[in-house]
Amino acid sequence: MSKEKLLINLFERWAGEKAEEIYMLPRSGSYREYYRLKSTGKSALGVYNEDFKENKAFISFTNHFYKNGINVPEIYAEDLSDHIYLQQDLGDTTLFSYLNNHREGSELPSELVALYKKIVSDLPEIQVKAGTSLDYSVCYPRASFDEQSMHWDLNYFKYYFLKLAKIPFDEQELEDDFREFSEYLLQEDRDYFLYRDFQSRNIMICNNEPYYIDYQGGRKGALQYDLASLLYDAKADLPQQLRNELLEIYLTKLAQIKKIDKARFRQFYQGYVLIRIMQAMGAYGFRGFYEKKTHFLQSIPYALDNLSFILDNYDLPIEIPHLRKVLGLLVDAPKLRQYRDFSVSSHGLQISITSFSFKKGLPVDESGNGGGFVFDCRGIHNPGRYEEYKQMSGKETPVIEFLKDNSQIEEFLNHVFEVVDLTIDNYITRNFSHLMVNFGCTGGQHRSVFSAEALAAHLKEKYNLKIKLKHRELEKMQLRPLNHQP
């Protein structure tokens, strides 16, 4: 049984209603797959993830936080034997997208500042209050941010960023400094819940309230790490003055919960800011240099700015000369500054994606640029030949499953994505305003519709672009756009 059918069955058991719609959400940085499911009166997010231990950790943490009054998505139903569960649908607005849509130049409007103040005030509640009685036996892959965890992160940075960015270093000298650095960090108290990836893309904004997600990698650790993750989140690019203000708000809230030495906290905070930036850069290298995902490369210049500030303003009480030398080479590497933020420069570029029938002519290019790509889907096995699919569209689950299981459409689309991405990157650098991409098949109902939907989802994941999606023949035929089951 397909993952979509498994999720639909779970949803219908929970909702007591027939699922009328299911569609996959664009992937982010993880390998989990998210689907939005809707019936007449209910909606939920369906999650498919083959990593059983990760699912167990997320569900256990979520149920605990929910019972302790933390804003997390409620778990509605689960079937871990099939690697699926349902959670509360919090919408599509992350703190990061809210930030991009509301910030005014380098300054943040008052409502954004208020959100950040609420978030840093919530953090001690998660780390200390709720974290005290948490079941740490389900932590995965590690129960503590200990020496082994730090070693993994530092080598992640070394092999996936320094190596791939071709930054020279002496292996033994760098390892010696890594050991010195981690031994210093391990001196701080690490008996609290460490969220692990507490950053703007893992905080949802729902009804003007922050909700927290993606803490399945949580474990015991130092308090400073999560605050560093939030305040030095690369592309969020918070002003330093606001970072300082939020640090003080966090410390005030933390002091209401437990006794702290603020001077000691600030000293170790500097080290945890540095290791967090290095861990994040390892992720940018792996996802960007290795997996060729452009939006991760776009974070590099921001991370370098943060790193430059740390090197100029933070003074760790340890000797790590080779690590400092290597970080200095990173900051001064002009080739790493070339990954400018396409999400800023591409706001003027609109992508028009259209499905159509070749029998009824090519779509009209309303931009005046004379057209764009036209991809012929007629070489793909046609579900429209079969009676059970004739009244359905390429947006409906049975057709989607047919195409995935009985055709080469995914291989076809991988080639399409590669060509379109190449053109988009070029158009962005040249400040072009429009690109048209058309998918044609015999009736404009199945293969072309599926392809257009797939490209739109791919581009939404990779870029921050204006996307206009149109199914020309579906609009004329007024076919059902929902995912009905036969």
Stockholm file with secondary structure:
# STOCKHOLM 1.0

chainA/1-486         MSKEKLLINLFERWAGEKAEEIYMLPRSGSYREYYRLKSTGKSALGVYNEDFKENKAFISFTNHFYKNGINVPEIYAEDLSDHIYLQQDLGDTTLFSYLNNHREGSELPSELVALYKKIVSDLPEIQVKAGTSLDYSVCYPRASFDEQSMHWDLNYFKYYFLKLAKIPFDEQELEDDFREFSEYLLQEDRDYFLYRDFQSRNIMICNNEPYYIDYQGGRKGALQYDLASLLYDAKADLPQQLRNELLEIYLTKLAQIKKIDKARFRQFYQGYVLIRIMQAMGAYGFRGFYEKKTHFLQSIPYALDNLSFILDNYDLPIEIPHLRKVLGLLVDAPKLRQYRDFSVSSHGLQISITSFSFKKGLPVDESGNGGGFVFDCRGIHNPGRYEEYKQMSGKETPVIEFLKDNSQIEEFLNHVFEVVDLTIDNYITRNFSHLMVNFGCTGGQHRSVFSAEALAAHLKEKYNLKIKLKHRELEKMQLRPLNHQP
#=GR chainA/1-486 SS CCHHHHHHHHHHHHHSSCCCEEEECCCCSSSCEEEEEECSSCEEEEEECSCHHHHHHHHHHHHHHHHTTCCCCCEEEEEGGGTEEEECCCCSCBHHHHHHHHCBTTBCCHHHHHHHHHHHHHHHIIIIIIHHTCCGGGCSSCSBCCHHHHHHHHHHHIIIIITTTTCCCCHHHHHHHHHHHHHHHTTSCCCEEECSCCSGGGEEEETTEEEECCCTTCEEECHHHHHHHHHTCGGGCCCHHHHHHHHHHHHHHHHHHSCCCHHHHHHHHHHHHHHHHHHHHHHHIIIIIITCCHHHHTTHHHHHHHHHHHHHHCCCSSCCHHHHHHHHHHHTCGGGGGCCCHHHHGGGCEEEEEEEEGGGCCCCCTTSSCCCEEEECTTSCCGGGSGGGTTCCTTSHHHHHHHHHHSSHHHHHHHHHHHHHHHHHHHHHTTCCEEEEEEEESSSSSHHHHHHHHHHHHHHHHCCCEEEEEEHHHHHHTCCCSCCCC
#=GC SS_cons         CCHHHHHHHHHHHHHSSCCCEEEECCCCSSSCEEEEEECSSCEEEEEECSCHHHHHHHHHHHHHHHHTTCCCCCEEEEEGGGTEEEECCCCSCBHHHHHHHHCBTTBCCHHHHHHHHHHHHHHHIIIIIIHHTCCGGGCSSCSBCCHHHHHHHHHHHIIIIITTTTCCCCHHHHHHHHHHHHHHHTTSCCCEEECSCCSGGGEEEETTEEEECCCTTCEEECHHHHHHHHHTCGGGCCCHHHHHHHHHHHHHHHHHHSCCCHHHHHHHHHHHHHHHHHHHHHHHIIIIIITCCHHHHTTHHHHHHHHHHHHHHCCCSSCCHHHHHHHHHHHTCGGGGGCCCHHHHGGGCEEEEEEEEGGGCCCCCTTSSCCCEEEECTTSCCGGGSGGGTTCCTTSHHHHHHHHHHSSHHHHHHHHHHHHHHHHHHHHHTTCCEEEEEEEESSSSSHHHHHHHHHHHHHHHHCCCEEEEEEHHHHHHTCCCSCCCC
//
